[in-house]
Amino acid sequence: MSRQASQDTTPELAVRRLLYASGHRYRLHRPVPGLPRRTIDIAFPGLKIAVFLDGCFWHGCPQHATHPKANADWWRQKLNRNITRDLETTERLRTDGWTVLRFWEHEAPSDVAERVATAVADARRPHHS
C-alpha cells in the first residue's frame, strides 16, 4: 500500500498539464480546513473550487472497483472508510462554500480539464442578484 501514489498520479498530472497549458493557475494538495490529514488535489482557493481525482480501487468506483479476496473483511472496512471520508470531506467543503468537483481516474483528462475550466469560468463570471 505504501508504494501506491496518493498524489501526483498519472491522471492528476495529465489534468494539471492541460489546465496549466490553458492558462489556469491553481494550488496543489491544499489542506481541507478543519479536517486534518485531508488535502484537495487541485485547488482554486480564491474561487473556492476543490478538484479531486479519485482512484477507482481506493475510492470505490461503481464501474471499476475490485474487492480483494484475501483478508476480504479488512479490505471492505478499509475501502468503506475511504468512501465515508470522501463524503465527509465533500460535505465539509460545501458547507464552507466550496464547489467540489470529483472525478474518477478513468475519466479522460481532457474531459476533466474542460469541466474544471468551465467551473472556473462560471465562478469568475459576475453574479447579479
C-alpha positions as semicolon CSV with decimal commas, in nm:
position;residue;x (nm);y (nm);z (nm)
1;M;0,000;0,000;0,000
2;S;0,278;0,244;0,086
3;R;0,406;0,223;-0,272
4;Q;0,072;0,337;-0,409
5;A;0,094;0,702;-0,518
6;S;-0,160;0,915;-0,336
7;Q;-0,072;1,234;-0,515
8;D;0,086;1,327;-0,845
9;T;-0,076;1,025;-1,009
10;T;-0,066;0,989;-1,388
11;P;-0,428;1,106;-1,435
12;E;-0,370;1,400;-1,199
13;L;-0,054;1,507;-1,383
14;A;-0,233;1,486;-1,718
15;V;-0,520;1,706;-1,597
16;R;-0,281;1,955;-1,438
17;R;-0,080;1,983;-1,761
18;L;-0,395;2,058;-1,960
19;L;-0,519;2,316;-1,708
20;Y;-0,181;2,487;-1,692
21;A;-0,144;2,490;-2,072
22;S;-0,483;2,662;-2,098
23;G;-0,369;2,938;-1,862
24;H;-0,522;2,817;-1,535
25;R;-0,321;2,859;-1,219
26;Y;-0,403;2,652;-0,914
27;R;-0,261;2,524;-0,587
28;L;-0,176;2,160;-0,518
29;H;-0,253;1,939;-0,221
30;R;-0,410;2,216;-0,013
31;P;-0,530;2,109;0,334
32;V;-0,904;2,081;0,383
33;P;-0,989;2,338;0,652
34;G;-1,085;2,170;0,980
35;L;-1,009;1,815;0,862
36;P;-0,656;1,702;0,949
37;R;-0,463;1,486;0,701
38;R;-0,703;1,557;0,414
39;T;-0,596;1,755;0,112
40;I;-0,752;1,892;-0,204
41;D;-0,576;1,754;-0,514
42;I;-0,616;2,072;-0,722
43;A;-0,745;2,387;-0,552
44;F;-0,853;2,727;-0,676
45;P;-0,861;2,887;-0,328
46;G;-0,974;3,235;-0,434
47;L;-1,271;3,087;-0,619
48;K;-1,326;2,813;-0,360
49;I;-1,312;2,531;-0,615
50;A;-1,179;2,194;-0,500
51;V;-1,093;1,922;-0,751
52;F;-1,041;1,560;-0,653
53;L;-0,918;1,286;-0,887
54;D;-1,015;0,963;-0,715
55;G;-0,857;0,626;-0,785
56;C;-1,111;0,361;-0,883
57;F;-0,985;0,098;-0,637
58;W;-0,923;0,321;-0,335
59;H;-1,240;0,528;-0,362
60;G;-1,493;0,265;-0,470
61;C;-1,567;0,346;-0,834
62;P;-1,901;0,186;-0,922
63;Q;-1,761;0,081;-1,264
64;H;-1,412;-0,044;-1,179
65;A;-1,377;-0,109;-0,806
66;T;-1,247;-0,454;-0,721
67;H;-1,264;-0,633;-0,389
68;P;-0,961;-0,835;-0,280
69;K;-1,039;-1,194;-0,178
70;A;-0,754;-1,224;0,072
71;N;-0,835;-1,051;0,401
72;A;-1,170;-0,951;0,248
73;D;-1,332;-0,816;0,566
74;W;-1,037;-0,588;0,642
75;W;-1,033;-0,455;0,286
76;R;-1,410;-0,399;0,282
77;Q;-1,386;-0,193;0,602
78;K;-1,082;-0,001;0,475
79;L;-1,242;0,088;0,142
80;N;-1,576;0,176;0,306
81;R;-1,390;0,414;0,540
82;N;-1,232;0,580;0,235
83;I;-1,575;0,632;0,077
84;T;-1,716;0,770;0,404
85;R;-1,416;1,003;0,439
86;D;-1,469;1,130;0,082
87;L;-1,833;1,210;0,161
88;E;-1,735;1,391;0,483
89;T;-1,468;1,591;0,301
90;T;-1,710;1,693;0,024
91;E;-1,978;1,790;0,277
92;R;-1,733;1,994;0,487
93;L;-1,606;2,187;0,186
94;R;-1,958;2,253;0,052
95;T;-2,067;2,375;0,395
96;D;-1,771;2,616;0,384
97;G;-1,888;2,750;0,045
98;W;-1,661;2,550;-0,186
99;T;-1,759;2,399;-0,520
100;V;-1,641;2,038;-0,509
101;L;-1,562;1,854;-0,831
102;R;-1,485;1,482;-0,807
103;F;-1,363;1,273;-1,097
104;W;-1,258;0,911;-1,139
105;E;-0,911;0,821;-1,257
106;H;-1,059;0,650;-1,565
107;E;-1,219;0,971;-1,695
108;A;-1,043;1,130;-1,991
109;P;-0,808;1,406;-1,871
110;S;-0,933;1,637;-2,149
111;D;-1,294;1,596;-2,028
112;V;-1,192;1,657;-1,667
113;A;-0,988;1,965;-1,757
114;E;-1,274;2,101;-1,965
115;R;-1,525;2,060;-1,680
116;V;-1,284;2,221;-1,432
117;A;-1,222;2,513;-1,673
118;T;-1,598;2,561;-1,710
119;A;-1,643;2,572;-1,331
120;V;-1,360;2,825;-1,302
121;A;-1,509;3,043;-1,577
122;D;-1,853;3,026;-1,410
123;A;-1,703;3,123;-1,073
124;R;-1,526;3,423;-1,228
125;R;-1,843;3,546;-1,402
126;P;-2,005;3,834;-1,212
127;H;-2,324;3,726;-1,040
128;H;-2,619;3,960;-1,035
129;S;-2,869;3,933;-0,753
